[in-house]
Amino acid sequence: MKIKYILVAFLIVFSAAFLTSCSSSEKVVKSPVDNYTRDLDKYKTYSVLLYDMDLEENTFSSDIHKHQYKFILPAKDTTGGKVVRDSLSGWLTVSKETFNKNLDNMGMELLSKNEDGKISKIPSPPGYNNYVGNQRYGSWRTGSNGNSFWAFYGQYAFMSSMFGMMNNRPIYRSSYNDYNRNYRGSKPYYGSTSSTGQRTYGSGSASSQAMNSKSKFKSNVSSKVSRSSTGSYTRSSSSSSRSSRSTGSSSRSRSSSSGGK
């Protein structure tokens, strides 16, 4: 009989914990990148870049996290030749988890499909998976300093600005080789980090700023995050906890008012 009571008590506690967990857990929201994998399937190749990020802080409600994406898609010109076109998405609301996960990835390629049909969702420098190193679009040249760098052919010169390569920011072969040997398909690659903590690619880099000089990340988000000496970004504790504190304070005030009536 005692064992029966213990078993019943255990089931009651377990059920209560399970129901509490279900009611308190947030609904899992897919990242737009997951949807693009399906929506862009008709294209033989494509690249999706994180073009911009924005954060709207609210005192009495949840913060609103937003992403904007750039698409690099194949197209045909009037003669039937192969060209590449780019376009921008509108502002899309994303989950806090997706936003925080990509704090380092402004200007990075978040999704790509190569000519073999292989899909990658590992953040990488823009153009590295489909265009840089592809002799259809350009070639490696040697500069006056002896360093090898990537140069797009004349008809694809516009891709330099598309990928933030303008203003003396070339892609060096040494960097591309480092990506191929040590990062491709396994982990994000942000290039080298300067003595000031600035990375070659990703949030806060000269490359991402050249791609989008009027970025909302620069004006609205960078002041609300902190950057480590290695160049990575994290949400400031005061910023990430402000909304929950305000909501909690408001709830306590309402509770006190109700109790006094």
KEPA-309594 format. One record per residue (C-alpha): x, y, z; residue in three letters; residue number from 0. Coordinates in Angstrom, 1 decimal. Each point is the difference from the previous one (the first is absolute). Last residue first. Example, Ala and Ser with C-alpha at 12.3 -4.5 7.8 and 13.67 -1.06 7.14 Angstrom:
BEGIN
<node <13.7 -1.1 7.1> 'SER' 1>
<node <-1.4 -3.4 0.7> 'ALA' 0>
This chain:
BEGIN
<node <-8.4 47.1 -3.2> 'LYS' 260>
<node <3.5 -0.1 1.4> 'GLY' 259>
<node <0.8 -3.5 -1.4> 'GLY' 258>
<node <-0.8 1.1 -3.6> 'SER' 257>
<node <2.3 2.9 0.2> 'SER' 256>
<node <2.8 -2.2 1.4> 'SER' 255>
<node <-0.5 -2.5 -2.9> 'SER' 254>
<node <0.0 2.8 -2.6> 'ARG' 253>
<node <3.3 1.3 1.4> 'SER' 252>
<node <1.5 -3.5 0.1> 'ARG' 251>
<node <-0.9 -0.5 -3.6> 'SER' 250>
<node <1.5 3.3 -1.0> 'SER' 249>
<node <3.2 -0.8 1.8> 'SER' 248>
<node <0.2 -3.4 -1.7> 'GLY' 247>
<node <-0.6 1.5 -3.4> 'THR' 246>
<node <2.6 2.7 0.6> 'SER' 245>
<node <2.5 -2.6 1.2> 'ARG' 244>
<node <-0.7 -2.3 -3.0> 'SER' 243>
<node <0.5 2.9 -2.4> 'SER' 242>
<node <3.3 1.2 1.6> 'ARG' 241>
<node <1.6 -3.5 0.1> 'SER' 240>
<node <1.4 -0.1 -3.5> 'SER' 239>
<node <1.0 3.6 0.1> 'SER' 238>
<node <1.7 0.0 3.4> 'SER' 237>
<node <1.7 -3.3 -0.8> 'SER' 236>
<node <1.4 1.4 -3.2> 'SER' 235>
<node <-0.7 -2.3 -2.9> 'ARG' 234>
<node <3.1 -1.8 -1.3> 'THR' 233>
<node <2.4 0.7 -2.8> 'TYR' 232>
<node <3.2 -1.7 -1.1> 'SER' 231>
<node <3.1 1.9 -1.0> 'GLY' 230>
<node <2.6 -2.0 1.9> 'THR' 229>
<node <0.5 2.8 2.5> 'SER' 228>
<node <-3.7 -0.3 0.8> 'SER' 227>
<node <-2.7 2.2 -1.4> 'ARG' 226>
<node <-3.0 1.3 1.9> 'SER' 225>
<node <-3.6 0.4 -1.2> 'VAL' 224>
<node <-2.6 2.8 0.4> 'LYS' 223>
<node <2.1 2.7 -1.6> 'SER' 222>
<node <0.6 -2.2 -3.1> 'SER' 221>
<node <-3.8 -0.5 -0.5> 'VAL' 220>
<node <-1.6 3.3 -1.1> 'ASN' 219>
<node <2.4 2.0 -2.1> 'SER' 218>
<node <2.5 -2.6 -1.2> 'LYS' 217>
<node <-2.5 -2.8 -0.1> 'PHE' 216>
<node <-2.4 2.2 -1.9> 'LYS' 215>
<node <2.5 0.0 -2.9> 'SER' 214>
<node <0.4 3.1 -2.0> 'LYS' 213>
<node <3.4 -1.0 -1.4> 'SER' 212>
<node <-1.2 -3.3 -1.1> 'ASN' 211>
<node <2.5 -2.1 -2.0> 'MET' 210>
<node <2.9 2.3 1.0> 'ALA' 209>
<node <-1.0 -0.3 3.6> 'GLN' 208>
<node <-0.1 -3.9 -0.2> 'SER' 207>
<node <3.6 0.0 -1.5> 'SER' 206>
<node <1.3 2.6 2.4> 'ALA' 205>
<node <-0.9 -2.4 2.8> 'SER' 204>
<node <-2.5 0.9 2.7> 'GLY' 203>
<node <-2.0 -3.2 -0.3> 'SER' 202>
<node <1.6 -2.6 -2.3> 'GLY' 201>
<node <3.3 -0.1 -2.0> 'TYR' 200>
<node <3.6 1.2 0.5> 'THR' 199>
<node <-0.5 0.1 3.8> 'ARG' 198>
<node <0.5 3.0 2.2> 'GLN' 197>
<node <1.5 -0.6 3.4> 'GLY' 196>
<node <2.3 3.1 0.1> 'THR' 195>
<node <3.1 -2.1 -0.7> 'SER' 194>
<node <-1.7 -1.3 -3.2> 'SER' 193>
<node <-1.8 -3.4 -0.2> 'THR' 192>
<node <0.5 -2.3 -3.0> 'SER' 191>
<node <-2.8 -1.5 -2.1> 'GLY' 190>
<node <-3.5 -0.4 1.3> 'TYR' 189>
<node <-0.6 -3.7 -0.8> 'TYR' 188>
<node <-2.9 -1.9 1.4> 'PRO' 187>
<node <0.5 -3.8 0.6> 'LYS' 186>
<node <-0.1 -3.3 -1.8> 'SER' 185>
<node <-0.9 0.2 -3.7> 'GLY' 184>
<node <3.0 2.1 -0.9> 'ARG' 183>
<node <2.0 0.9 3.1> 'TYR' 182>
<node <3.6 -1.4 0.0> 'ASN' 181>
<node <1.2 -0.7 -3.5> 'ARG' 180>
<node <-2.4 2.1 -2.1> 'ASN' 179>
<node <-0.1 2.9 2.4> 'TYR' 178>
<node <3.7 0.2 0.3> 'ASP' 177>
<node <0.3 -0.2 -3.8> 'ASN' 176>
<node <-2.3 3.0 -0.3> 'TYR' 175>
<node <2.0 2.0 2.5> 'SER' 174>
<node <3.3 -0.9 -1.8> 'SER' 173>
<node <-1.6 0.8 -3.3> 'ARG' 172>
<node <-0.7 3.6 1.1> 'TYR' 171>
<node <-3.5 1.4 -0.4> 'ILE' 170>
<node <0.5 3.7 -0.8> 'PRO' 169>
<node <-1.1 2.9 2.2> 'ARG' 168>
<node <1.6 3.0 -1.8> 'ASN' 167>
<node <-3.1 2.1 -0.1> 'ASN' 166>
<node <-2.4 -2.6 -1.3> 'MET' 165>
<node <-0.3 -3.7 1.0> 'MET' 164>
<node <-3.4 0.3 1.8> 'GLY' 163>
<node <-1.6 -3.0 -1.6> 'PHE' 162>
<node <-2.3 1.9 -2.4> 'MET' 161>
<node <2.7 2.6 -0.4> 'SER' 160>
<node <2.4 -2.6 -1.5> 'SER' 159>
<node <-2.9 -1.7 -1.8> 'MET' 158>
<node <-0.4 3.0 -2.3> 'PHE' 157>
<node <3.3 -1.0 -1.7> 'ALA' 156>
<node <-1.9 -3.0 -1.4> 'TYR' 155>
<node <0.1 1.0 -3.7> 'GLN' 154>
<node <3.6 1.2 0.5> 'GLY' 153>
<node <1.3 -3.3 1.5> 'TYR' 152>
<node <0.1 -0.2 3.8> 'PHE' 151>
<node <3.4 0.4 1.7> 'ALA' 150>
<node <1.2 -2.2 2.9> 'TRP' 149>
<node <3.3 0.7 1.7> 'PHE' 148>
<node <3.5 -1.4 0.0> 'SER' 147>
<node <2.6 1.9 2.1> 'ASN' 146>
<node <3.3 1.0 -1.6> 'GLY' 145>
<node <-0.2 3.6 1.2> 'ASN' 144>
<node <-0.6 1.2 -3.6> 'SER' 143>
<node <-3.1 -2.2 -0.1> 'GLY' 142>
<node <-0.3 -3.5 -1.4> 'THR' 141>
<node <-3.2 -1.1 -1.6> 'ARG' 140>
<node <-2.5 -2.8 0.6> 'TRP' 139>
<node <-2.8 -0.3 -2.5> 'SER' 138>
<node <-3.6 1.0 -0.6> 'GLY' 137>
<node <-3.6 -1.0 -0.5> 'TYR' 136>
<node <0.1 -3.4 -1.8> 'ARG' 135>
<node <3.3 -0.6 1.7> 'GLN' 134>
<node <-1.8 -0.6 3.3> 'ASN' 133>
<node <2.5 0.9 2.8> 'GLY' 132>
<node <-2.4 2.6 1.4> 'VAL' 131>
<node <-3.5 -0.7 -1.5> 'TYR' 130>
<node <-1.9 -2.8 1.6> 'ASN' 129>
<node <1.1 -0.7 3.6> 'ASN' 128>
<node <2.2 3.0 0.7> 'TYR' 127>
<node <-2.4 2.6 -1.3> 'GLY' 126>
<node <-0.8 1.6 3.3> 'PRO' 125>
<node <2.3 -1.3 2.8> 'PRO' 124>
<node <-1.4 -3.1 1.8> 'SER' 123>
<node <-2.8 -0.8 2.4> 'PRO' 122>
<node <-0.8 -3.7 0.0> 'ILE' 121>
<node <-3.4 -0.8 -1.6> 'LYS' 120>
<node <1.5 -1.8 -3.1> 'SER' 119>
<node <-2.0 -1.7 -2.7> 'ILE' 118>
<node <1.7 -2.3 -2.5> 'LYS' 117>
<node <-1.7 -0.1 -3.4> 'GLY' 116>
<node <3.2 -0.6 -1.9> 'ASP' 115>
<node <-0.1 3.5 -1.4> 'GLU' 114>
<node <0.0 1.5 3.5> 'ASN' 113>
<node <-2.8 0.8 2.3> 'LYS' 112>
<node <0.4 2.7 2.6> 'SER' 111>
<node <-1.4 1.2 3.4> 'LEU' 110>
<node <1.3 2.3 2.7> 'LEU' 109>
<node <2.5 2.0 -2.2> 'GLU' 108>
<node <1.4 2.7 2.3> 'MET' 107>
<node <-0.7 3.7 -0.2> 'GLY' 106>
<node <-1.0 0.2 3.7> 'MET' 105>
<node <0.9 -3.4 1.5> 'ASN' 104>
<node <1.3 0.6 3.5> 'ASP' 103>
<node <-3.4 0.7 1.6> 'LEU' 102>
<node <-1.4 -3.0 -1.8> 'ASN' 101>
<node <-0.9 -2.3 2.9> 'LYS' 100>
<node <-1.4 3.0 1.9> 'ASN' 99>
<node <-2.5 0.7 -2.8> 'PHE' 98>
<node <-1.0 -3.6 -0.5> 'THR' 97>
<node <-0.5 -0.5 3.7> 'GLU' 96>
<node <-2.0 3.3 0.3> 'LYS' 95>
<node <-2.3 -1.3 -2.7> 'SER' 94>
<node <-0.2 1.7 -3.4> 'VAL' 93>
<node <-2.1 2.8 -1.4> 'THR' 92>
<node <0.7 0.5 -3.7> 'LEU' 91>
<node <0.9 3.4 -1.6> 'TRP' 90>
<node <-0.5 -0.2 -3.7> 'GLY' 89>
<node <2.2 -2.3 -2.1> 'SER' 88>
<node <2.7 1.5 -2.2> 'LEU' 87>
<node <1.0 -0.9 -3.6> 'SER' 86>
<node <3.1 -1.1 -1.8> 'ASP' 85>
<node <0.6 -1.1 -3.6> 'ARG' 84>
<node <2.5 -2.3 -1.6> 'VAL' 83>
<node <0.7 -0.6 -3.7> 'VAL' 82>
<node <-0.1 -2.9 -2.3> 'LYS' 81>
<node <-0.3 0.8 -3.7> 'GLY' 80>
<node <-3.3 -0.3 -1.9> 'GLY' 79>
<node <0.7 3.1 -2.1> 'THR' 78>
<node <-2.4 2.1 1.9> 'THR' 77>
<node <1.6 -0.9 3.4> 'ASP' 76>
<node <-0.8 -3.1 2.0> 'LYS' 75>
<node <-0.4 -0.3 3.7> 'ALA' 74>
<node <1.7 -1.8 3.0> 'PRO' 73>
<node <-0.8 1.2 3.5> 'LEU' 72>
<node <1.8 2.0 2.7> 'ILE' 71>
<node <-2.6 0.8 2.7> 'PHE' 70>
<node <0.5 2.7 2.7> 'LYS' 69>
<node <-1.7 -0.4 3.3> 'TYR' 68>
<node <-1.6 2.3 2.6> 'GLN' 67>
<node <-0.4 -1.1 3.6> 'HIS' 66>
<node <-2.1 1.2 2.8> 'LYS' 65>
<node <-0.3 -0.4 3.8> 'HIS' 64>
<node <-3.0 1.6 1.8> 'ILE' 63>
<node <0.4 0.3 3.8> 'ASP' 62>
<node <-2.8 -1.4 2.1> 'SER' 61>
<node <-2.4 2.3 1.7> 'SER' 60>
<node <-0.1 2.7 2.6> 'PHE' 59>
<node <3.3 1.8 -0.6> 'THR' 58>
<node <0.5 -0.8 -3.7> 'ASN' 57>
<node <3.3 -0.3 -1.8> 'GLU' 56>
<node <0.0 -0.1 -3.8> 'GLU' 55>
<node <3.0 -1.8 -1.2> 'LEU' 54>
<node <1.2 0.0 -3.6> 'ASP' 53>
<node <2.2 -2.2 -2.2> 'MET' 52>
<node <1.3 0.4 -3.5> 'ASP' 51>
<node <1.2 -1.8 -3.2> 'TYR' 50>
<node <0.2 -3.5 1.4> 'LEU' 49>
<node <1.0 -1.6 -3.3> 'LEU' 48>
<node <-1.8 -2.7 -2.0> 'VAL' 47>
<node <1.8 -1.7 -2.8> 'SER' 46>
<node <-1.4 -2.0 -2.9> 'TYR' 45>
<node <0.7 -2.8 -2.5> 'THR' 44>
<node <-2.1 -2.3 -2.2> 'LYS' 43>
<node <-3.1 2.0 0.9> 'TYR' 42>
<node <-3.3 -1.8 0.5> 'LYS' 41>
<node <0.8 -0.7 3.7> 'ASP' 40>
<node <-0.2 3.7 0.9> 'LEU' 39>
<node <-3.2 -0.2 2.0> 'ASP' 38>
<node <0.9 -3.2 1.9> 'ARG' 37>
<node <3.5 1.0 1.2> 'THR' 36>
<node <-1.5 3.5 0.4> 'TYR' 35>
<node <-2.3 -1.2 2.7> 'ASN' 34>
<node <2.9 -1.2 2.2> 'ASP' 33>
<node <1.7 3.4 -0.6> 'VAL' 32>
<node <-3.2 1.8 1.2> 'PRO' 31>
<node <0.8 -1.6 3.4> 'SER' 30>
<node <-2.7 -2.4 1.3> 'LYS' 29>
<node <-2.0 1.0 3.1> 'VAL' 28>
<node <-0.2 -2.5 2.9> 'VAL' 27>
<node <-2.9 1.0 2.2> 'LYS' 26>
<node <1.3 1.1 3.4> 'GLU' 25>
<node <0.0 -2.3 2.9> 'SER' 24>
<node <-2.0 1.0 3.1> 'SER' 23>
<node <-3.1 -2.0 -0.7> 'SER' 22>
<node <1.9 -3.2 -0.9> 'CYS' 21>
<node <2.3 0.2 2.9> 'SER' 20>
<node <-2.8 0.6 2.5> 'THR' 19>
<node <-1.9 -3.0 -1.5> 'LEU' 18>
<node <3.0 -2.2 0.4> 'PHE' 17>
<node <0.8 1.1 3.5> 'ALA' 16>
<node <-3.7 -0.6 1.1> 'ALA' 15>
<node <0.0 -3.4 -1.7> 'SER' 14>
<node <3.2 -1.1 1.7> 'PHE' 13>
<node <-1.2 1.2 3.4> 'VAL' 12>
<node <-3.3 -1.9 -0.4> 'ILE' 11>
<node <1.7 -3.1 -1.3> 'LEU' 10>
<node <2.4 -0.1 3.0> 'PHE' 9>
<node <-2.8 0.4 2.5> 'ALA' 8>
<node <-1.9 -2.9 -1.7> 'VAL' 7>
<node <3.2 -2.2 0.2> 'LEU' 6>
<node <0.6 0.9 3.6> 'ILE' 5>
<node <-3.6 -0.8 0.9> 'TYR' 4>
<node <0.2 -3.4 -1.7> 'LYS' 3>
<node <3.3 -0.8 1.7> 'ILE' 2>
<node <-1.7 0.7 3.4> 'LYS' 1>
<node <-2.8 -2.4 -0.9> 'MET' 0>
